[in-house]
Amino acid sequence: MVRLPGAFAVCAWAAVIAADRFSLRGAAMPITTEVNYQLAMPPLTMPNRLAQAQSLYLRKHAENPIDWWPWCEEVLTTARKDQRLIFLSVGYSSCHWCTVMEGEAFSDPEIADYLNTYFFPIKVDREERPDLDSIYMQALQMMTGQGGWPMNLFLSPENLVPFYGGTYFPLEPRYGRPGFLQVLEAVRRYYNQEHGKVRSLQTELLDHLQQAVQLQPLQQLPANLLQTGVEQNTGVIAAAGVGPCFPMMPYANLALQGTVYWDSREQAYRVCAQRGQDLALGGIYDHVGGGFHRYTVDATWTVPHFEKMLYDNGQIMEFFANLWSAGVKEPALERAIAGTVQWLKREMRSPQGYFYAAQDADSFIQATAPEPEEGAFYVWDYRDLERLLQEKELANLQAAFTVTPQGNFEGQNVLQRRHLGLLSDEVEAAIAQLFAQRYGTLPNGIETFPPALDNQAARSHPWPGRIPPVTDPKMIVAWNSLIISGLARAATVWQQPNYLQLATDAAQFILDHQWQGGGYTASIMMVPPRSWPRRKTMPC
């Protein structure tokens, strides 16, 4: 990772810069977070120009008092003409810390007034514009050494080059970070007073970006290059005792492929088997409803950030199928695959056959709650378990899962399996009772569960159980392709024709709606607000 010399001397306030270097990635934030959304309750305002955006993430910011713009030529031209700084904020709908910042700093009237007066605020969905996300994430990582979402950057209007940035900024100083209004004031003051230093930093940043994309002259490749690469990939997934924990499926799949060829295959085989077991047993897997969360915030695969992403689940399914085919016949793998397929069919599959993009980490405990809470749909209070289950049922559950009165996440329990092997019928029956508490019916009584398309729908629908997290219904061809591949591989390994049918239906949708004139018209088909998908070609 390139660190720009002097990058942390960009602004004139040492405390702000030092604070921004602390745990920029959301995964490194404290596990226990008591976010006081009441500090930033917005006044009654008219929706801003994001209200009619196709992106769910952008529409989530439509009620902010901030005068948000989407990324477009009009705002870029106006910013150049007015010589006003651009504040660029990039995120995605299911991102937990994006949700936190929307409810805190972006809903605060004082911050909104300052942003609207001195900046052009632009909001971008990284799933809608991966090109912008990629280039600006590289810039953020070069400036700070880290990255993550929400990604917040300050750009000069004439060249759109950033000179300062970070990820989550709290409303008030917290976690060793400055309050967001302090950041805005300091950035504006520095830009106005130190224009030469800003230009110097931007030039250095552009030089590093250009060097990063330049191809080096082709040299003689060593004979062991592929083996070295496989061993390095194996080392990535072998690392233990360090959090946060991501699935890292591209590394794991390559390491597993390497077990066929070299002398180090036994070690790689053990490492890959352990990665599969960690995923199948850990709290990263939803043992009640199926599907994998994005990552865990700890080193023990226990407490996840609770968003579920389609691309993760497709890659994990394919890895599990490859692992089983390689000889790791662990029943926990098969159970996780079966549960994930049920989740896909129940909650993530559109009537047309394609799969939705993601589900939020946060959900409402009650319809009257001002803001959703992280993990509310998934975690279990011990007293609720005592009320739901008979004494013997609870004892069986505790023998199979880490369930305690103290909990492992803010006083509540994320289920994590204690042992490999099959779960007993008694434990499965207890899990079915938890499913019924969450969804309002036992697993065999439900085929499809309607998605909550926004917070209003989540609050207003008469859900038979808990209020679910919001589902982002956009269709992303690349992510659907990953789930198609995972389903097809699992169908072959476990001889499940229904898995293959799901994959076939999704592939047929892509061919029917995204393929024209010998090529794909778009990588993303956005779903218009409050309507079922229809054919749509997105601009580049």
C-alpha positions in Angstrom: 0.0 0.0 0.0 1.4 3.4 -1.0 1.5 6.0 1.8 1.9 9.6 0.5 4.7 11.4 2.3 3.1 14.1 4.4 -0.4 13.0 3.6 -1.4 13.3 7.3 -0.1 16.9 7.4 -2.8 17.9 4.9 -4.9 19.8 7.4 -3.8 22.3 10.0 -5.3 20.5 12.9 -3.2 17.6 14.2 -5.9 16.1 16.4 -8.3 15.7 13.5 -5.7 13.9 11.3 -4.6 11.7 14.1 -8.2 10.8 14.9 -8.9 10.0 11.3 -6.2 7.4 11.2 -7.9 5.4 13.9 -9.8 2.4 12.6 -11.0 3.8 9.3 -12.7 0.6 8.2 -16.1 0.1 9.7 -15.2 -3.5 10.7 -12.6 -2.1 13.2 -15.1 0.1 15.0 -16.0 -1.0 18.6 -18.3 -4.0 18.6 -20.6 -2.3 21.2 -21.9 0.9 19.8 -24.6 3.0 21.4 -25.6 5.4 18.6 -27.8 8.2 19.8 -29.8 9.0 16.8 -31.9 11.5 18.8 -28.9 13.9 18.7 -29.6 14.3 15.0 -33.3 14.2 14.5 -34.0 16.2 11.4 -36.6 18.9 11.1 -39.6 18.3 8.8 -38.2 19.0 5.4 -39.2 18.4 1.8 -37.4 15.5 0.1 -34.2 16.5 -1.7 -33.3 15.6 -5.3 -32.4 12.1 -4.4 -36.1 11.2 -3.8 -36.6 10.0 -7.4 -33.2 8.2 -7.7 -33.3 4.6 -8.9 -30.7 3.6 -6.3 -32.1 2.5 -2.9 -29.0 3.8 -1.2 -29.5 7.3 -2.7 -33.2 7.3 -1.8 -32.3 6.5 1.8 -30.8 10.0 2.0 -33.8 11.7 0.3 -35.1 13.0 3.7 -31.8 14.5 4.8 -31.7 18.3 5.2 -28.5 18.1 3.0 -29.0 19.3 -0.5 -27.6 16.2 -2.0 -26.8 15.8 -5.7 -26.3 12.6 -7.6 -23.0 12.4 -9.6 -23.9 14.3 -12.9 -22.4 16.8 -15.3 -24.7 19.6 -14.0 -23.3 19.6 -10.5 -19.7 19.2 -11.7 -20.0 22.1 -14.1 -21.7 24.3 -11.4 -19.0 23.5 -8.9 -16.3 24.5 -11.3 -18.1 27.7 -12.2 -18.7 28.7 -8.5 -15.3 27.4 -7.4 -16.9 25.6 -4.5 -15.5 22.4 -3.0 -17.2 19.1 -3.6 -18.0 16.7 -0.8 -18.2 13.2 -2.2 -19.9 10.5 -0.1 -19.9 6.9 -1.5 -21.6 3.9 0.1 -24.2 1.2 -0.4 -27.6 0.4 0.9 -26.8 -2.5 3.2 -23.7 -0.9 4.8 -24.1 -0.5 8.6 -21.9 2.5 9.1 -23.4 4.2 6.1 -26.8 3.8 7.9 -25.3 5.2 11.1 -23.9 8.3 9.4 -27.1 8.9 7.6 -29.0 8.9 10.9 -26.4 11.0 12.7 -24.3 13.6 10.8 -26.3 13.7 7.5 -29.5 14.3 9.5 -28.1 17.2 11.6 -29.5 20.6 10.6 -26.3 22.5 11.5 -24.1 20.2 9.5 -26.5 20.4 6.6 -26.5 24.2 6.7 -22.7 24.3 6.6 -22.5 21.7 3.8 -25.1 23.4 1.7 -23.5 26.8 2.1 -19.8 25.9 1.4 -19.8 22.6 -0.5 -21.6 20.8 -3.3 -22.5 17.5 -1.6 -22.7 14.5 -3.9 -23.9 11.1 -3.0 -22.9 8.0 -5.0 -24.0 4.3 -4.8 -20.9 2.2 -5.2 -22.9 -0.6 -6.7 -24.3 1.8 -9.3 -21.0 3.4 -10.1 -18.2 0.9 -9.3 -15.9 2.9 -11.6 -16.1 6.0 -9.3 -15.8 3.8 -6.2 -12.7 2.1 -7.4 -10.7 5.2 -8.4 -11.6 7.2 -5.3 -11.1 4.2 -3.0 -7.5 3.9 -4.4 -7.0 7.6 -3.6 -8.3 7.2 -0.1 -6.1 4.2 0.6 -3.1 6.1 -0.7 -3.8 9.1 1.5 -4.7 7.2 4.7 -3.4 3.6 4.3 -6.9 2.2 4.9 -10.4 2.3 3.3 -14.0 1.3 3.7 -17.5 2.6 3.5 -19.0 5.1 3.8 -16.1 6.7 1.9 -16.1 10.5 2.3 -13.8 12.6 0.3 -13.2 16.3 -0.4 -12.5 17.2 -4.0 -11.2 20.4 -5.8 -13.9 21.5 -8.2 -11.6 22.2 -11.1 -10.0 18.7 -11.3 -12.1 16.4 -9.1 -8.9 15.3 -7.3 -9.3 14.6 -3.6 -7.0 16.1 -1.0 -8.5 14.8 2.2 -10.9 11.9 3.2 -12.0 9.3 5.6 -14.8 6.8 6.3 -17.2 7.2 9.2 -17.2 10.6 10.9 -19.4 10.8 14.0 -21.7 13.7 14.7 -19.8 14.6 17.9 -16.2 13.7 18.7 -16.2 10.0 19.6 -14.0 6.9 19.2 -11.0 9.2 19.1 -12.4 10.8 15.9 -13.4 14.5 15.4 -17.0 15.5 15.0 -18.0 15.9 11.4 -18.7 19.7 11.6 -15.1 20.1 12.9 -13.9 18.2 9.9 -15.9 20.4 7.5 -14.7 23.6 9.0 -11.0 22.5 9.1 -11.1 21.2 5.5 -12.6 24.5 4.2 -10.1 26.6 6.2 -7.2 24.6 5.0 -8.2 24.6 1.4 -8.7 28.4 1.4 -5.4 29.2 3.3 -3.0 26.5 2.0 -3.9 26.3 -1.7 -0.3 25.6 -2.7 0.0 22.6 -0.4 -3.3 21.2 -1.7 -2.0 21.4 -5.2 1.3 19.7 -4.2 -0.6 16.9 -2.5 -2.9 16.3 -5.4 0.0 16.2 -7.9 1.7 13.6 -5.7 -1.5 11.6 -5.5 -2.0 11.6 -9.2 1.5 10.5 -9.8 1.0 7.5 -7.5 -2.3 6.6 -9.2 -0.7 6.7 -12.6 2.2 4.5 -11.5 -0.2 2.0 -10.0 -1.8 1.3 -13.4 1.4 1.3 -15.5 2.5 -2.2 -16.7 6.1 -3.1 -16.0 8.2 -4.5 -18.9 7.7 -8.2 -19.3 10.5 -10.3 -17.7 11.3 -13.9 -17.7 8.8 -15.6 -15.5 10.1 -18.0 -12.9 9.1 -21.7 -13.3 7.5 -21.8 -9.8 5.5 -18.6 -10.1 2.1 -20.3 -10.0 3.1 -22.4 -7.0 4.4 -19.3 -5.2 1.1 -17.5 -5.9 -1.0 -20.4 -4.6 1.2 -20.7 -1.4 0.8 -16.9 -0.8 -3.0 -17.2 -1.2 -3.0 -20.1 1.2 -1.0 -18.0 3.7 -3.7 -15.3 3.5 -6.5 -17.6 4.7 -4.2 -19.4 7.1 -3.8 -16.3 9.3 -5.6 -16.8 12.6 -6.2 -14.7 15.7 -6.7 -11.5 13.9 -10.0 -9.8 13.3 -12.1 -8.7 11.5 -12.7 -12.0 9.5 -13.8 -11.9 5.9 -14.6 -15.0 3.9 -11.8 -14.3 1.3 -13.3 -16.8 -1.1 -11.0 -16.0 -4.2 -8.0 -16.8 -2.0 -9.6 -19.9 -0.5 -10.7 -21.3 -3.9 -7.3 -20.8 -5.4 -5.6 -22.5 -2.4 -8.0 -25.4 -2.7 -7.2 -25.8 -6.4 -3.5 -25.9 -5.5 -4.0 -28.9 -3.3 -4.0 -31.1 -6.5 -0.5 -30.2 -7.6 2.3 -29.5 -5.0 4.0 -31.0 -2.0 2.4 -28.4 0.3 -1.1 -29.6 -0.6 -1.7 -31.3 2.8 -1.2 -28.0 4.6 -3.4 -26.1 2.0 -6.0 -28.8 2.4 -6.1 -28.4 6.2 -6.3 -24.6 5.8 -9.2 -24.8 3.3 -11.1 -27.3 5.5 -10.7 -25.0 8.5 -11.9 -22.0 6.5 -15.0 -24.0 5.5 -15.6 -25.1 9.1 -15.3 -21.6 10.4 -17.8 -20.3 7.9 -20.3 -23.1 8.5 -20.1 -23.0 12.3 -19.6 -19.3 12.9 -21.9 -16.5 13.6 -21.2 -15.3 10.1 -23.8 -17.9 9.0 -27.4 -17.3 9.9 -28.2 -20.7 11.5 -31.9 -19.9 11.8 -32.8 -18.4 8.4 -29.8 -19.3 6.2 -27.4 -17.1 4.2 -24.0 -15.7 5.1 -23.4 -12.2 6.5 -20.6 -10.2 5.0 -17.9 -10.5 7.7 -17.3 -10.7 11.5 -15.9 -7.9 13.5 -13.8 -10.3 15.7 -11.2 -13.0 15.2 -13.4 -15.9 16.2 -16.1 -15.7 13.5 -18.6 -14.9 16.1 -20.2 -11.5 15.8 -20.9 -10.3 12.2 -21.8 -7.1 10.6 -25.2 -8.4 9.7 -25.6 -7.3 6.1 -26.0 -10.1 3.6 -24.5 -9.7 0.1 -25.4 -11.8 -2.9 -21.8 -12.0 -4.1 -20.5 -13.4 -0.8 -23.1 -16.1 -0.8 -22.5 -17.2 -4.4 -18.7 -17.5 -3.8 -19.2 -19.4 -0.5 -21.6 -21.8 -2.1 -19.1 -22.6 -4.8 -16.2 -23.0 -2.3 -18.3 -25.4 -0.1 -19.2 -27.5 -3.1 -15.5 -27.6 -4.2 -14.5 -28.5 -0.6 -17.0 -31.3 -0.4 -15.9 -32.6 -3.8 -12.2 -32.5 -2.6 -13.2 -34.9 0.3 -14.3 -32.6 3.2 -17.7 -34.4 3.7 -18.7 -32.3 6.7 -22.5 -32.3 7.3 -22.3 -28.7 8.5 -21.3 -27.6 5.0 -24.2 -29.3 3.5 -26.6 -27.9 6.0 -25.3 -24.4 5.4 -25.7 -24.8 1.7 -29.3 -26.1 2.0 -30.2 -23.2 4.4 -28.7 -20.6 2.0 -30.6 -21.9 -0.9 -33.8 -21.7 1.1 -33.0 -18.1 2.1 -32.4 -17.3 -1.6 -35.7 -18.8 -2.7 -37.6 -17.2 0.2 -36.2 -13.7 0.4 -33.8 -12.9 -2.5 -35.4 -14.2 -5.6 -37.5 -11.9 -7.8 -40.7 -13.1 -9.5 -38.8 -12.9 -12.8 -36.1 -15.3 -11.6 -33.1 -13.1 -10.9 -31.7 -12.4 -7.4 -31.7 -9.2 -5.4 -28.4 -7.5 -4.4 -28.4 -7.4 -0.6 -30.1 -7.1 2.7 -29.4 -4.4 5.3 -27.5 -5.0 8.6 -30.1 -2.9 10.5 -33.8 -3.4 11.1 -36.5 -1.9 13.3 -37.4 -3.5 16.6 -40.7 -1.7 16.5 -42.6 0.2 13.8 -42.5 3.3 16.0 -38.7 3.2 16.4 -36.9 6.3 15.1 -34.1 4.3 13.5 -33.2 0.7 12.8 -30.8 -1.2 15.0 -27.9 -3.4 14.0 -28.6 -7.1 14.0 -32.1 -6.7 15.5 -33.6 -9.3 13.1 -31.0 -11.9 13.9 -30.0 -11.8 17.6 -31.6 -13.4 20.6 -32.2 -12.1 24.1 -31.7 -15.0 26.6 -35.0 -14.1 28.4 -36.9 -14.3 25.1 -35.3 -17.8 24.5 -36.5 -18.8 28.0 -40.0 -17.7 27.1 -40.0 -19.3 23.6 -38.5 -22.6 24.4 -39.2 -25.3 27.0 -36.4 -25.9 29.5 -35.3 -29.1 27.6 -35.4 -27.3 24.3 -33.2 -24.5 25.6 -30.8 -26.9 27.1 -30.4 -28.7 23.8 -29.9 -25.4 22.0 -27.2 -24.4 24.5 -25.4 -27.7 24.0 -25.1 -27.1 20.3 -24.7 -23.3 20.2 -23.1 -20.5 22.3 -26.1 -19.2 24.1 -25.7 -17.6 27.5 -27.6 -15.1 29.7 -24.8 -12.6 29.2 -24.8 -13.0 25.4 -22.0 -12.2 23.0 -23.3 -9.0 21.3 -24.5 -6.1 23.3 -26.2 -8.4 25.9 -27.8 -10.6 23.2 -26.8 -13.8 21.5 -25.5 -14.4 18.0 -25.8 -18.2 17.4 -22.5 -19.9 16.8 -22.2 -23.7 16.7 -19.9 -25.5 19.2 -19.3 -28.7 17.2 -19.1 -30.2 13.8 -21.4 -33.0 12.6 -25.2 -33.3 12.3 -27.5 -31.3 14.5 -29.9 -33.5 16.4 -33.6 -33.5 15.6 -34.3 -31.9 19.0 -31.9 -29.0 18.2 -33.4 -28.6 14.7 -36.8 -28.4 16.3 -35.7 -25.6 18.6 -34.2 -23.7 15.7 -37.5 -24.1 13.9 -39.2 -22.3 16.9 -36.8 -19.4 16.5 -37.5 -19.3 12.8 -41.3 -19.1 13.6 -40.6 -16.2 16.1 -38.6 -14.4 13.4 -40.9 -15.1 10.4 -44.3 -15.8 12.0 -44.5 -19.4 10.8 -42.5 -22.6 10.9 -40.0 -23.2 8.0 -42.3 -25.6 6.2 -45.1 -23.0 6.2 -43.5 -20.4 4.1 -42.2 -20.4 0.5 -41.6 -16.7 -0.2 -41.2 -13.7 2.2 -41.9 -10.3 0.6 -39.0 -7.9 0.7 -39.2 -4.6 2.6 -38.1 -2.2 -0.2 -37.5 0.8 2.1 -37.8 1.9 5.7 -41.4 3.0 5.2 -42.4 -0.4 3.9 -40.6 -2.1 6.7 -42.5 0.0 9.2 -45.9 -0.1 7.6 -46.3 -3.7 6.5 -48.1 -6.1 9.0 -45.2 -8.5 9.4 -46.2 -11.8 11.1 -43.0 -11.9 13.1 -40.1 -9.5 13.4 -39.7 -6.5 11.1 -37.1 -7.6 8.5 -34.2 -5.5 7.2 -34.6 -3.6 4.0 -33.8 -5.6 0.8 -32.0 -3.8 -2.0 -33.8 -5.2 -5.1 -31.4 -4.0 -7.8 -30.3 -6.7 -10.3 -26.5 -6.8 -10.7 -25.4 -9.1 -13.5 -22.0 -9.8 -12.1 -23.4 -10.8 -8.7 -26.1 -12.9 -10.2 -23.4 -14.6 -12.2 -21.6 -15.5 -9.0 -24.8 -17.0 -7.5 -25.6 -18.8 -10.7 -22.1 -20.4 -10.6 -22.4 -21.3 -7.0 -25.9 -22.9 -7.4 -24.8 -24.8 -10.5 -21.7 -26.2 -8.7 -23.7 -27.1 -5.6 -26.4 -28.8 -7.8 -23.7 -31.0 -9.4 -22.0 -31.9 -6.1 -25.1 -32.6 -4.1 -27.3 -33.8 -7.0 -30.0 -31.2 -6.3 -32.0 -30.4 -9.5 -33.9 -27.6 -7.8 -30.6 -25.8 -7.2 -29.9 -26.1 -11.0 -33.4 -24.8 -11.8 -32.8 -21.6 -9.7 -29.5 -21.1 -11.6 -31.1 -21.7 -14.9 -33.9 -19.2 -14.3 -31.5 -16.5 -13.3 -29.3 -17.1 -16.3 -32.3 -17.0 -18.6 -33.4 -13.6 -17.2 -29.9 -12.2 -18.0 -30.1 -13.6 -21.6 -33.6 -12.2 -22.1 -33.1 -8.7 -20.6 -29.4 -7.9 -20.5 -28.2 -9.2 -23.8 -28.6 -7.2 -27.0 -26.7 -7.2 -30.3 -24.1 -9.6 -29.2 -23.2 -8.0 -25.9 -24.5 -7.0 -22.5 -26.3 -3.6 -22.4 -25.4 -3.0 -18.8 -23.9 -4.6 -15.8 -26.7 -3.3 -13.5 -30.5 -3.1 -13.9 -31.8 -0.8 -11.3 -35.3 -1.3 -9.9 -37.5 1.9 -10.1 -38.9 3.0 -6.7 -41.9 0.9 -5.5 -42.3 -1.1 -8.7 -41.3 -4.5 -10.0 -38.2 -4.6 -12.3 -38.5 -3.7 -15.9 -36.0 -3.6 -18.6 -33.6 -0.7 -18.1 -30.3 0.4 -19.6 -28.1 2.4 -17.3 -25.8 5.1 -18.4 -22.1 4.6 -18.0 
